[in-house]
Amino acid sequence: MRGQLDILRGSACDGFLTDGRCCIMAESVVLLTALSEDQRAQAQTRYVIIRPALEDGVSQSQVARTHNLPRSTVQRWVVVRW
Protein backbone atom coordinates (compact mmCIF):
# COMPACT_ATOMS: atom_id res chain seq x y z
CA MET A 1 0.00 0.00 0.00
CA ARG A 2 1.47 3.34 -1.01
CA GLY A 3 2.61 5.42 1.95
CA GLN A 4 1.94 2.66 4.46
CA LEU A 5 3.90 3.27 7.64
CA ASP A 6 5.22 0.40 9.67
CA ILE A 7 6.77 0.53 13.09
CA LEU A 8 9.46 -2.08 13.38
CA ARG A 9 10.97 -3.84 16.33
CA GLY A 10 14.64 -3.36 17.06
CA SER A 11 16.77 -2.05 14.28
CA ALA A 12 14.84 -2.18 11.03
CA CYS A 13 17.72 -1.20 8.82
CA ASP A 14 21.33 -0.94 9.81
CA GLY A 15 23.78 0.46 7.29
CA PHE A 16 27.49 -0.09 7.66
CA LEU A 17 30.64 0.13 5.59
CA THR A 18 32.41 -3.07 4.61
CA ASP A 19 35.39 -2.98 2.26
CA GLY A 20 34.24 0.39 0.92
CA ARG A 21 30.73 -0.83 0.17
CA CYS A 22 27.55 0.13 1.97
CA CYS A 23 25.59 -2.88 3.16
CA ILE A 24 21.97 -2.75 4.30
CA MET A 25 20.63 -5.26 6.80
CA ALA A 26 16.83 -5.41 6.91
CA GLU A 27 14.54 -6.94 9.49
CA SER A 28 11.13 -8.17 8.39
CA VAL A 29 7.91 -6.39 9.36
CA VAL A 30 6.11 -7.94 12.32
CA LEU A 31 2.39 -7.49 12.98
CA LEU A 32 1.56 -6.01 16.38
CA THR A 33 -0.73 -8.97 17.06
CA ALA A 34 2.27 -11.29 16.85
CA LEU A 35 4.14 -9.42 19.59
CA SER A 36 4.22 -10.12 23.30
CA GLU A 37 2.67 -7.61 25.71
CA ASP A 38 6.12 -6.13 26.46
CA GLN A 39 6.93 -5.80 22.77
CA ARG A 40 3.57 -4.12 22.09
CA ALA A 41 4.23 -1.69 24.94
CA GLN A 42 7.63 -0.89 23.44
CA ALA A 43 6.05 -0.34 20.00
CA GLN A 44 3.44 1.98 21.54
CA THR A 45 6.15 3.96 23.35
CA ARG A 46 8.08 4.35 20.10
CA TYR A 47 4.93 5.38 18.23
CA VAL A 48 4.21 8.11 20.78
CA ILE A 49 7.74 9.43 20.21
CA ILE A 50 7.57 9.40 16.39
CA ARG A 51 3.91 10.48 16.04
CA PRO A 52 4.81 14.19 15.52
CA ALA A 53 6.96 13.19 12.55
CA LEU A 54 4.19 11.01 11.13
CA GLU A 55 1.20 13.27 11.70
CA ASP A 56 2.30 16.84 12.42
CA GLY A 57 5.08 17.44 9.89
CA VAL A 58 7.81 17.63 12.53
CA SER A 59 11.15 16.54 11.10
CA GLN A 60 12.69 13.29 12.25
CA SER A 61 15.77 15.28 13.26
CA GLN A 62 13.68 17.45 15.58
CA VAL A 63 12.00 14.38 17.10
CA ALA A 64 15.44 12.91 17.73
CA ARG A 65 16.67 16.11 19.40
CA THR A 66 13.54 16.43 21.53
CA HIS A 67 13.91 12.89 22.87
CA ASN A 68 17.72 12.85 23.00
CA LEU A 69 17.90 9.98 20.50
CA PRO A 70 20.23 9.44 17.57
CA ARG A 71 18.57 10.55 14.34
CA SER A 72 19.32 7.12 12.86
CA THR A 73 17.21 5.51 15.60
CA VAL A 74 14.19 7.63 14.71
CA GLN A 75 14.76 6.86 11.04
CA ARG A 76 14.80 3.12 11.79
CA TRP A 77 11.55 3.39 13.72
CA VAL A 78 9.81 5.04 10.79
CA VAL A 79 9.83 3.07 7.56
CA VAL A 80 7.82 4.18 4.54
CA ARG A 81 6.94 1.37 2.15
CA TRP A 82 5.99 2.49 -1.36
N, C-alpha and C positions, 0 to 999 in steps of 0.2 A: 504494500500500500504506500503510495507516494506520501512522503513527509511523516511517516509513522515514526514515533519516538519510542525507543526501548530503553529501559533502565537495566543495566547489566550488573551482575554480581562481580565483585573483585575487579581485576583489571581487564577491561574489555579488549583493549588493544594496547600493546606495549611495543614501541618502536625502539630499535637499538642498532648500533653500527657494528657490523662484523666484516672484517676485511674490506672496508671501504664501501660496503653495500648496506643499504637500509633494509632491515627485515621487519616484517609486521607479524606479530603473533595475535591471533584472534580467538576469543572465547565465544562459544555459541550462546544464543539468546535462550534464557530460561523463563518459562511462564511463572508468574507469581504464585499460582496455585500449586506449583511443584516444589515450592520452597518451604522450609521449616518456619515455625513461628518467629524464631530469632532472625532468620534470613529475611523474612517479610518485614520485620521491624527495621532492620538495617536498610532495606530498600525504601521504606517509607521515610526514614530519616534523610536519606540521600535525596529523595524526591523533594522534600521540603526545602532542602538547601538549593537545589537546581531549579525549582519552580520559577523564580524570577527570570531566569534565562529562557525558560520555555514559554512563559505566558506573558511576561511584562516587557520584553525587549531589552532586559539588562544583559550586558555582555558577560560571557563566561569568565573573562578576566576579572571583572568587577565582583562577580559571585565568589571567585577564588580569593580575592583580596578581603572581602567582607568576612569570610569564614576561615581565613588564614590557612588556605589549602593551596597546594601547587596547582597551577592552571591546568597542567596535564591530567590531574586527577578529575577535575570538573569535566574536562573534555572526554575522559573515558566514561564518565557516568552518563553523558549525553551522547547518544549515537543516533544519527539520522539515517534511516534506510530509505533509499529512493527506489 
